[in-house]
Amino acid sequence: MTLQCRNFGSRRDFIRATGLLAAGACLPGLTLATAATDARFVLVILRGALDGLAAVPAYGDGNFARSRGQLAITAPQLRLDGLFGLHPALQQLHQRYLAKELLVVHAVASPYRERSHFDGQDLLEAGLAGRAGIRDGWLNRVLAALPMTQERASNQLAVALAQTVPLVLRGPAAVNSWAPSRLPQADADTLERLADLYANDTVLAARLQTALASNEAAAGEALASRDPLGMFKSLAESAGKLLASRDGARIAVLEASGWDTHANQGAENGQLANRLRTLDQGLAALRTALGTAWSRTAVMVVTEFGRTVATNGTRGTDHGTGSCAFLLGGAVAGGRVLSDWPGLAASALHQGRDLRPTTDLRSVFKGVLAAHLQAPQSALEQTVFPDSKRAPALPGLIRSGG
């Protein structure tokens, strides 16, 4: 595969440092001079709205089986505790949980409470409570707040492994981006826009998802090779090699589309299970590529919102609110599920249909950024997440010394 370098700052050959010479790859020059911290941080955005009750089934909730119907995983093989388990496709994540390197946050969401993918993603990445004033992303604003030396520049610190820099990294601080020069033929963004347009029309939404599912089944491996999610493992491995280098970047952003499961979602098996398995394998590849740097790494996996609790008429789920988030890495104080669980009784649901979020994602971001990247608390409150007083930083997410 022909790869293309993109650099929003200085350009240098980074092949030797990343160990990708044999693959003929070219990554941006991200020589990190004198860093105030050697911590690594990776943000993974799952675009399309991950079903948190499928990824992390609340099998111990007495209303779970009834409310989920045919999509309920009521006896998960990968149990976390007496209330929650992991989807069986997340085998590697379960190993990280047993190693106390995975922390699961459930019933979590950004402040967004509507059902548009694009508005939801914008607010997730801007770190704001409303669309007014969106100009840049919270991770770009963090770059200006981090402790730094005179020799270090922001473009030497952060990289997006994507065709274009996502909103979360856009802003005044210069950053790098890298992506394969050949894009997958399937345009996930266009498909998600169509799904968003059809979201309130159950007939059109169902027909679109059915057509996509049929096309996927017919195309088999040929379609999988063009799936943006199918590229996730190789991009995650590249990110790990990049961050593992002594002179490499310390912050990376990855994206994975394809989580909009309106029809034929599946339970233990099916299209969502396949996507979760790909995510699981990609995160495992990231860990392997990081090598010894894994012990100094925190990875956050988030999505714009969750999905409805009940199954719809096409054996899928529609746009919802609360979901789950994953925090993993050698620096993470894991082996736990954090959740102020609201329950799945009909009276407890948001608008009578969604898992009610009880934790603001910004609380998780703040907790990681302060403890792991040493971002000043004052900056997190005033400039990074300026309207988040009601979302205090969660303590204890990072190991002491992590």
Secondary structure as UniProt FT lines:
FT   STRAND          3..6
FT   HELIX           15..18
FT   HELIX           21..23
FT   STRAND          40..47
FT   HELIX           52..55
FT   TURN            59..60
FT   TURN            62..63
FT   HELIX           64..68
FT   HELIX           69..71
FT   STRAND          78..79
FT   STRAND          85..86
FT   TURN            88..89
FT   HELIX           91..98
FT   TURN            99..100
FT   STRAND          102..109
FT   HELIX           117..126
FT   TURN            132..133
FT   HELIX           138..145
FT   TURN            150..151
FT   HELIX           154..156
FT   STRAND          158..160
FT   HELIX           167..169
FT   STRAND          176..180
FT   HELIX           188..197
FT   TURN            198..200
FT   HELIX           202..219
FT   HELIX           221..224
FT   TURN            225..226
FT   HELIX           228..231
FT   HELIX           232..244
FT   TURN            246..247
FT   STRAND          251..257
FT   HELIX           271..290
FT   HELIX           291..296
FT   STRAND          297..303
FT   STRAND          307..308
FT   TURN            313..314
FT   STRAND          323..328
FT   TURN            330..331
FT   STRAND          336..338
FT   HELIX           346..348
FT   TURN            351..353
FT   STRAND          359..360
FT   HELIX           361..371
FT   HELIX           377..379
FT   HELIX           380..384
FT   TURN            386..387
FT   TURN            389..390
FT   TURN            400..401
//
